[in-house]
Amino acid sequence: MRDTTKDLLIAIAGGAFDQHERVLEILKSAFAGQDGIVDPPSSVTRLTVEGVIRDAEAGDLLTAETRKDPAPPGETSEGDIVGCLFTKVEEDADGPLLYAYHLAVDPAYQGHGIGHRLFDTVTALAAARQIRRLQIMSRIELKELHAFFTGMGFRQVGTFTHDGYEQPTSLRFEKQL
């Protein structure tokens, strides 16, 4: 794996963020490989720009952006958004947790450590908010993704069954901070 993350900016999209269409494009292209594999199909297949905006407003949208040229001190250089991850604070019987979802990296940039950098930032975000647990879900069929999560210290803590299904369709992973 070649690490290209040193020139990567991980940011939380704020009120002036105007790249929701690019985020949707990344989500659609990254999740396209699941077509015909996961059942039921991912909700990303039905996601719209408006849905991206709603999800970003309901929690945090983290973006991974390449930096093409060094910027002068105090300025930013334009780059391309190549990855994203959404989060929201939830609460269960064990207290608050930061739920991460829709991890996506542009297929041209996958395998270069961007997903790890996004999760490193989510971990720091949770710690800053004094939240001691991260959770994410993954479809049962996506064993390679399960290995990615367990490699980052997540462990399976449960399952989820979509409406209309008798057997679990997703695995719930959790990481204690």
N, C-alpha and C positions, 0 to 999 in steps of 0.2 A: 504494500500500500504506500503510495507516494503522498506525503503530507503537504498539502497546498494551503493549509489553513493559516499560515503565518501572515499572509496578506489578506486575511478575511476579517471583515467587520461583522460582529454579531450585535444586532440592535433590537430594541423593543420599538415597534412601530408606534408612533405617536399620532396626535391629532392632525398633523400636516402630511401624514403619509398618504401618497397618491398612487401606489403601485399595486393595488388590490388585483388588477387584471393580471399582472405578472405573477403574483402569488397563486392565483387560480390556475394559470398556465402550468406552473411548476407542479401544483397538486395533481392536475389532470395527467400530466406526462409521467410523473413518478408513480401514480397509482394505476396507470394503464396496464402495467405488467400483471396486475391482479385479476384483470378481466378473464372470466371463464375459470378462475381458480377458486376465488372466495365465494361462498354462498351463505347469505344473500350478498349481492353486489355491494361494494363500498358506497357509503353515502357521498363520497367525493364525486361519484358519477353524476349525481344530481345537484351538486353544489354550483352556485352562481356567484357572480361578483358581489351581489347584495348579501349573500350568505357569508362570504369571506368578511365583508364589512361587519356584519352582525357578530360573527365569532370574534373578530378583533375587538369589538366594543365590549363584548361580554367578559373578556379576560385580557390576555396579552397575546400579541402576535410577534414572535421573534423572527427576524430575517437574517440570513447569511448573505453578505454582499461582498463580491470580489472588489479589490481595489486595483485599478489599472495603473494609475500614476500616483506617485507620492504627492500629497497635498501640502501646501505651505502651512506653517503653524497656525492654528486657529481656524483652518478651513477644511472642508471635506472634499475628496475627489469623487467624481461620479464612477460608479461601478455597476455591476449587474447583480441582481438578486438571483441567487442560485440555490437557496434552500429556505425552508420555513418550518416553524413549529408553533402550534397554538397551546396556550395554557389557560386554566381557570382554577380558582380556588373552590374546593368543594369540602364538604364535611360529612363524615360518617360516624359510626359508633365509637371509633377510636380517635376522633378529633379532626382537625383540619388537615387537608392534603392539597398538594398542587397536582392537578390532573393535566397531563400533557397528551395532545392528540394531533392528528394530521401532520406527523413528521414527514417532510418531503424534501428530497434533494433532486435537482435537475439531473436527469439520467447521464448527461455528459460530465457531471462532476461527482457522481457516486463513487465510493471507494477511496475518497481522498481525505476522510476524517471530518467532513462537515457535519454529519449527524452527531458525532461525538462532541464537537464544539458547541452545537446547539444545546445538547444535554448538559454540558459543563456550565453553560450560561443559565439554564433552567435550575440547576442545582444551586448555583450562587443566588439566583433570584429567590428561591424558596428559603434559603438560609437567611437572606436579608429580611425576609418577612417572618422569620422565626417559625417557619413551617418545617416539620421534621420528616415528612413523607412525600415522595413522588409516586404517582401512579400513571400507568399507560395500559392500553388494551391492544391486543393484536389478534387477528383472526387465526383460528386454529390451524389453518392450512399453511401459514407463513412461517415455517420452521426456521428458515434462515434469519428472519427478523427476531424470533425468540432467542436465538443464539446471540444476536447483536445486543439485545436488552440484558440477558444474563451476563454477558461479557462486561457490561457497564455496572454490574452490581445489583441489578433487579432480580427478584425472585417471583415465581408464580405464586399468587395468593388466592386465586379464585377463577371462576369462569363466568361467562355471561351467555344467555340464550336470547336471541332475537325473537320478537313476536312472530308467532306462526311456526316456530321450530320446536321440536321436542328435545333435541340434543344441544349441548353448548356449541356456540358458534365463535366465541372469542375467549381468549385467556386474559386475565387481569394480572399485571405485574406491578410490584411495588419495590421501592428502594427506600430504606431508612437512612436518614441523614444524621 
